[in-house]
Amino acid sequence: MNLIENLKWRYAVKAYSNIKVAEEKVDQILEAINLSASSCGLQSYRVFVVSNPEIQNKLGADSFNGQIRSCSHLLVFAAFTDMTSTYIDDYIAMTENQRGLDAGALSGFRNGLHSYFGAIDTEQKALWATKQAYIALGTALIAAAELKVDATPIEGFSTSVIDEVLGLKEKGLHSAVILALGYRDSEKDYMAAMKKVRLPVKEMVTKIY
Ligand SMILES: Cc1cc2nc3c(=O)[nH]c(=O)nc-3n(C[C@H](O)[C@H](O)[C@H](O)COP(=O)(O)O)c2cc1C
């Protein structure tokens, strides 16, 4: 059970060493993110990867999470603020193309998406997109653990700072959640030797067979 062992190994790191994560491992985590499930397959978020001390300092302004500044790579999960008709049409065309279907073969699906997203307001669309970004965060956490790369999921950041520094608003995006990647500094990290605290599985899960 390597998966479970690796998930027991991971924890939300508080102090990072200055060792950089190899680009090949970062790319595997990014590919895992891209393989995440998403509602209707629309992948309604984008991921920004920052590995630049100057920019990380700016992104970490107003945050108590020093990991933003000290990690090797910072992943920003930026969710769509809208789901436009053009985006839906492009996604349908891409699906038809990648599956070798005739243009228009998926028009029923396309019309369903148009009417669904036409009926909900922008706030609901932004919330829906944010939920998709969190699924990607979960994938990234598992992928990082499998690669023995440390990670910290982070909600404690200033969305206005991150949106401003990365120019997200102009791109139709907003920061949803971020993920620090790197290698733990076991001596400096007060959490490194702490026991993982979880409910008994039986309390979490109800099996109905
Ligand atoms: C969405 C989300 C946001 C989090 N935000 C922070 C944060 O801002 N700073 C931090 O140090 N840890 C953060 N954490 C880490 C949690 O505190 C941690 O996952 C939880 O205490 C369980 O511990 P473990 O992940 O170390 O096993 C966050 C976790 C999640 C899933």
The ligand as an SDF file (V2000), in Angstrom:
LIG
                    3D

 31 33  0  0  0  0  0  0  0  0999 V2000
   -8.0260   24.1310    1.6290 C   0  0  0  0  0  0  0  0  0  0  0  0
   -6.9570   24.1000    2.6900 C   0  0  0  0  0  0  0  0  0  0  0  0
   -6.4090   25.2820    3.1580 C   0  0  0  0  0  0  0  0  0  0  0  0
   -5.3560   25.2630    4.0900 C   0  0  0  0  0  0  0  0  0  0  0  0
   -4.7760   26.4380    4.4580 N   0  0  0  0  0  0  0  0  0  0  0  0
   -3.6380   26.3920    5.2200 C   0  0  0  0  0  0  0  0  0  0  0  0
   -2.8900   27.5780    5.4890 C   0  0  0  0  0  0  0  0  0  0  0  0
   -3.2650   28.6720    5.0960 O   0  0  0  0  0  0  0  0  0  0  0  0
   -1.7370   27.4420    6.1800 N   0  0  0  0  0  0  0  0  0  0  0  0
   -1.2770   26.2330    6.6360 C   0  0  0  0  0  0  0  0  0  0  0  0
   -0.1960   26.1820    7.2280 O   0  0  0  0  0  0  0  0  0  0  0  0
   -1.9780   25.1010    6.4080 N   0  0  0  0  0  0  0  0  0  0  0  0
   -3.1320   25.1480    5.7160 C   0  0  0  0  0  0  0  0  0  0  0  0
   -3.8320   23.9940    5.4550 N   0  0  0  0  0  0  0  0  0  0  0  0
   -3.3340   22.7240    5.9950 C   0  0  0  0  0  0  0  0  0  0  0  0
   -4.2720   22.1100    7.0380 C   0  0  0  0  0  0  0  0  0  0  0  0
   -4.1890   22.8130    8.2430 O   0  0  0  0  0  0  0  0  0  0  0  0
   -3.8710   20.6410    7.2010 C   0  0  0  0  0  0  0  0  0  0  0  0
   -4.0710   19.9850    5.9890 O   0  0  0  0  0  0  0  0  0  0  0  0
   -4.6800   19.9440    8.2970 C   0  0  0  0  0  0  0  0  0  0  0  0
   -4.3760   20.4980    9.5540 O   0  0  0  0  0  0  0  0  0  0  0  0
   -4.4250   18.4530    8.3160 C   0  0  0  0  0  0  0  0  0  0  0  0
   -3.0740   18.1900    8.5470 O   0  0  0  0  0  0  0  0  0  0  0  0
   -2.0820   17.4980    7.5060 P   0  0  0  0  0  0  0  0  0  0  0  0
   -2.4850   17.9520    6.1340 O   0  0  0  0  0  0  0  0  0  0  0  0
   -0.7560   18.0270    7.9180 O   0  0  0  0  0  0  0  0  0  0  0  0
   -2.2050   16.0320    7.6640 O   0  0  0  0  0  0  0  0  0  0  0  0
   -4.9010   24.0130    4.5820 C   0  0  0  0  0  0  0  0  0  0  0  0
   -5.4770   22.8330    4.1170 C   0  0  0  0  0  0  0  0  0  0  0  0
   -6.4800   22.8660    3.1660 C   0  0  0  0  0  0  0  0  0  0  0  0
   -7.0310   21.5720    2.6360 C   0  0  0  0  0  0  0  0  0  0  0  0
  1  2  1  0
  2  3  1  0
  2 30  2  0
  3  4  2  0
  4  5  1  0
  4 28  1  0
  5  6  2  0
  6  7  1  0
  6 13  1  0
  7  8  2  0
  7  9  1  0
  9 10  1  0
 10 11  2  0
 10 12  1  0
 12 13  2  0
 13 14  1  0
 14 15  1  0
 14 28  1  0
 15 16  1  0
 16 17  1  0
 16 18  1  0
 18 19  1  0
 18 20  1  0
 20 21  1  0
 20 22  1  0
 22 23  1  0
 23 24  1  0
 24 25  2  0
 24 26  1  0
 24 27  1  0
 28 29  2  0
 29 30  1  0
 30 31  1  0
M  END
$$$$
